[in-house]
Amino acid sequence: MDLAALVDQPFEVLQEMERRSRAAHAGQSTDVSAEWVGVAFRIGEEQFVADRNQVREVLMLPEEITRVPGSRRWLLGIANLRGHLLPLIDVKLLLGSGRTSLRRGARVISVNHREVPAGIVVDEVMGFRRFMDHEYSEEAVKTIVRCENFLAGSYRRGEECWPVFNLFDLVESKMFLQAATE
């Protein structure tokens, strides 16, 4: 039920609010439009969102990164992050769109994949973005960083377009898994 429809019925508004509160407390659906939450980040000048379930955590760029001999340039190296070795990937360089500037704002998105540990280095992480289901479009979006193979639609809000970057598709791709130079 839409609360706006009950604007002239204060008692019914309170009843509906109580029903929603009890349902939320019990872990049930409250019949409110579904919401999608993603982690917003920037590669170059373009903004993207990744499903929050695909992101383990967001980290500062570590001071020490150990290069891996015989690896492609986009594999920046291995870093020890909280006792775990994590390969760090320059996603912009991997996609063939130049090198990510390793400035203060650069961040590592630790991908929450069970079999392929990876830290994706991006220019900036802008926090969570929430979208309603009706803002989603399966329409393919053209990007400057040439990542169309890893996009899963987009969310549009007003003039802004937020392509959904599928991190699992990236780390499972043949291109990603072939990190050794030829």
HUDA-V220471 format. One record per backbone hydrogen bond with DSSP energy under -0.5 kcal/mol. NH is the residue of the N-H (numbers start at 1). CO is the residue of the C=O. Records with the same first field share a line. If there is no record, write none. Layout:
NH=CO + CO
This chain:
5=2
6=3
7=4
9=6
13=9
14=10
15=11
16=12
17=13
18=14
19=15
20=16
21=17
22=18
23=19
24=20
25=21
26=22
27=24
28=23
36=131
38=129
39=50
40=38 + 127
41=48
42=124
43=46
44=42
46=43
48=41
49=163
50=39
52=37
54=51
55=52
56=54 + 110
57=110
59=108
61=106
65=63
66=78
67=65
69=67
71=68
72=179
75=72
76=74 + 88
77=88
78=66
79=86
81=79 + 84
82=80
84=81
86=79
88=77
89=87 + 119
90=74
91=89 + 121
94=90
95=91
96=93
97=92
102=100
103=101
106=103
107=122
108=59
109=107 + 120
110=57 + 108
111=109 + 118
112=54
113=111
117=115
119=87
120=109 + 118
121=89 + 119
122=107 + 120
123=42
124=42
126=40
127=40
129=38
131=36
133=34
135=132
136=133
137=154
146=143
150=147
151=148
152=164
154=137
155=162
156=135
157=160
160=157
162=155
163=47 + 161
164=153
165=49 + 163
166=150 + 164
167=165
170=166
171=167
172=168
173=169 + 170
177=173
178=174
179=177
181=70
